[in-house]
Amino acid sequence: MKKSLLVIFVSVLLVVAGFSQVAGIPREETLIANVLTGRVNSPGIFNIFTSSWRTPDQGIQQLMLEPLWMMEPTRGEVINSLAAEGPIYNEDFTKMTVKLREGCYWSDGVEITADDIVYAITTAMKYQGMAYHDQFRLHVDKVYKTDDYTVVFELKEPNARFHANFVDRWGAWRPFPKHIFEKVEDPLSFNYNPPISSGPYVLKDYDRAGYWTLWEKREDWDRTPTGMLFGEPKPKYVLFYYYGEATNQVIAQANHNLDMADLTMEAFRALIQRNQYSRGYRIEYPWVVNTDPCMTGVIFNTDVYPYNIKDVRWALTLAIDIVDYIGIAFDGAAPMGALHLPPMPVYQEWYYEPLEDWLKNFTLDIEVNGRPFKPYDPTATLRAAQYARERGYEVPNDIEALKEMFGPGWWKYAPDVAEQLLERNGFTKDKNGKWLLPDGTPWKINIIANANPSHPAHRNALAAAQQWRNFGIDVSVTPSEQDASIVVSGNFEVSAQWPASEPWGGHPDLYRVFSSTHSKYYQPIGENAITNLGPAPGRWTDPRMDKVIEGMEKVDWDSEENMELGIEGLKILVEEMPSIPTFGYPGVVGWDEYYWTNYPGAENPYMIPYHHWPNFKYVLPFLEPTGRK
């Protein structure tokens, strides 16, 4: 009992006084970041190489480990980390060669070589329960080295994307040291404590209750990919601390005991009122991150009437005023996107801009004033800017700057056209202006939503419900902590889960976005779909999309042909609208500039701005200490 009270007392003290004062490490040499995914449920276990959850964002993926390749959404590139160059395939994609970066060392002084990779892959294949066991058993015939820095994978069948297993996008297969694991009887139960690092920091200490993990910069940081590529990380120490709900993070940062926070919009507004040194990704409105590789919106279950009808799906799209919609959801502070891709700068360059003329000339199978109706509205960006000005925010006049802030356009708010689409399918209105199904019964929509009121999925549900109520439909929202399970089983009508699987973010390849919609993965309602994201849980398939996916599987992901297939797939999704993309994920971060400056903000977006991403190690060399103590 006394020990429990002591833990509670210390936890409270850390929020109020700051960990660095309790632990005795210099605060001005320490960067403190919140743990996004919660308190560590297995403190002392650093073996992230099994399929068990080990809270990777306590610093394991951000500081301790380097992958072969790192996906970088803000830069729009794949960074060669432990690999010296990109994957090398033979002509028919049955063999992949990896060239390792020379001169990289584990933190105990042993060089990282092809022996580590070959041993770790064969170990993963040998033990069920190791991470990527199933993938490697399915695809790998042989793995071997040809010299100390060259690894060759012989594959069981052609696979142009086998390397995707090794590209770190908040998760990937990462190498582990042969000289440590080969001495272990059971790699599954091995705690890996103290862990050996391939990244620029080593474990210094951790909380046995799971609230914090403290890391110290390696003396030989220059023998890591981080050091070789970007230079010396500035903080000597990095502390990951779980502060809990956003209110606690606001208090901690206001007292300069938390440098990097994950916040809600409401908490961020409170923070900047309390701490003059706090800032967001943007210094001014709209504050939010616009480089998050995630699109939000709503999904239709196309195996449920009337959402199996394209006209109905498009009618519901045209019944949305996107500016009002985002105003309801996030006070306008989120970038709109008409494609099933987030409107982050790189995707605007790769896809939105090349498709702009097609979007402007795209027509629905309906006439307005004797002409085919063109639903795209490139002026929506200007309307979003006007909304912001009317709310008292200052925004630029330059259209390119506005597109980067608010997105490049959306669909017209056209309730009159939506009405025509419904009426030609037998829908009618009652005397009160409420929509009736063709059988004369009231049309009722239920939207399954995330239970967290601040979550973008929840906000999408509320905004969609309000828009469709305004249109005359009886709409209810059902928040549920089991929303993902409900959606993946197909037991829903409309859901606010992501309208598309998340893309890579730093690469134009859209195979991740499309692949789950292939008809071979179709499952009837009641059976689990391959994912809870995108059109797949909505049971949507299309033979044209099957051909796009199968074509992608046969070409290099860097090829022009692959991008052309991506464009074709996006056009199919627009035409069919099995889900409605609305706005890119509006990440809300709070950064304290009391001890550290030069965060990767909108004015200098040198890396993805999230401290929970594995890319965080590449941010640290750019930070600058203020000199305050």
Secondary structure as GFF3:
##gff-version 3
##sequence-region A 1 629
A	DSSP	alpha_helix	2	17	.	.	.	ID=ss1
A	DSSP	alpha_helix	19	23	.	.	.	ID=ss2
A	DSSP	three_ten_helix	27	29	.	.	.	ID=ss3
A	DSSP	beta_strand	30	34	.	.	.	ID=ss4
A	DSSP	three_ten_helix	56	58	.	.	.	ID=ss5
A	DSSP	pi_helix	60	64	.	.	.	ID=ss6
A	DSSP	beta_strand	69	72	.	.	.	ID=ss7
A	DSSP	beta_strand	77	80	.	.	.	ID=ss8
A	DSSP	beta_strand	88	89	.	.	.	ID=ss9
A	DSSP	beta_strand	95	99	.	.	.	ID=ss10
A	DSSP	alpha_helix	114	126	.	.	.	ID=ss11
A	DSSP	alpha_helix	133	139	.	.	.	ID=ss12
A	DSSP	beta_strand	140	147	.	.	.	ID=ss13
A	DSSP	beta_strand	150	155	.	.	.	ID=ss14
A	DSSP	three_ten_helix	162	166	.	.	.	ID=ss15
A	DSSP	beta_strand	167	168	.	.	.	ID=ss16
A	DSSP	alpha_helix	178	181	.	.	.	ID=ss17
A	DSSP	beta_strand	201	206	.	.	.	ID=ss18
A	DSSP	beta_strand	212	217	.	.	.	ID=ss19
A	DSSP	three_ten_helix	221	223	.	.	.	ID=ss20
A	DSSP	alpha_helix	225	230	.	.	.	ID=ss21
A	DSSP	beta_strand	237	241	.	.	.	ID=ss22
A	DSSP	alpha_helix	246	254	.	.	.	ID=ss23
A	DSSP	beta_strand	260	262	.	.	.	ID=ss24
A	DSSP	alpha_helix	265	274	.	.	.	ID=ss25
A	DSSP	beta_strand	278	279	.	.	.	ID=ss26
A	DSSP	beta_strand	295	300	.	.	.	ID=ss27
A	DSSP	alpha_helix	310	318	.	.	.	ID=ss28
A	DSSP	alpha_helix	322	330	.	.	.	ID=ss29
A	DSSP	alpha_helix	345	347	.	.	.	ID=ss30
A	DSSP	pi_helix	348	352	.	.	.	ID=ss31
A	DSSP	alpha_helix	356	361	.	.	.	ID=ss32
A	DSSP	beta_strand	367	368	.	.	.	ID=ss33
A	DSSP	beta_strand	371	372	.	.	.	ID=ss34
A	DSSP	beta_strand	376	377	.	.	.	ID=ss35
A	DSSP	alpha_helix	380	390	.	.	.	ID=ss36
A	DSSP	alpha_helix	399	406	.	.	.	ID=ss37
A	DSSP	beta_strand	410	411	.	.	.	ID=ss38
A	DSSP	alpha_helix	415	423	.	.	.	ID=ss39
A	DSSP	beta_strand	428	429	.	.	.	ID=ss40
A	DSSP	beta_strand	435	436	.	.	.	ID=ss41
A	DSSP	beta_strand	444	450	.	.	.	ID=ss42
A	DSSP	alpha_helix	456	470	.	.	.	ID=ss43
A	DSSP	beta_strand	474	480	.	.	.	ID=ss44
A	DSSP	alpha_helix	483	488	.	.	.	ID=ss45
A	DSSP	beta_strand	494	495	.	.	.	ID=ss46
A	DSSP	alpha_helix	511	514	.	.	.	ID=ss47
A	DSSP	three_ten_helix	515	517	.	.	.	ID=ss48
A	DSSP	three_ten_helix	519	521	.	.	.	ID=ss49
A	DSSP	three_ten_helix	536	538	.	.	.	ID=ss50
A	DSSP	alpha_helix	543	552	.	.	.	ID=ss51
A	DSSP	alpha_helix	560	576	.	.	.	ID=ss52
A	DSSP	beta_strand	579	584	.	.	.	ID=ss53
A	DSSP	beta_strand	589	592	.	.	.	ID=ss54
A	DSSP	beta_strand	596	597	.	.	.	ID=ss55
A	DSSP	alpha_helix	616	619	.	.	.	ID=ss56
A	DSSP	three_ten_helix	620	622	.	.	.	ID=ss57
A	DSSP	beta_strand	624	625	.	.	.	ID=ss58
###
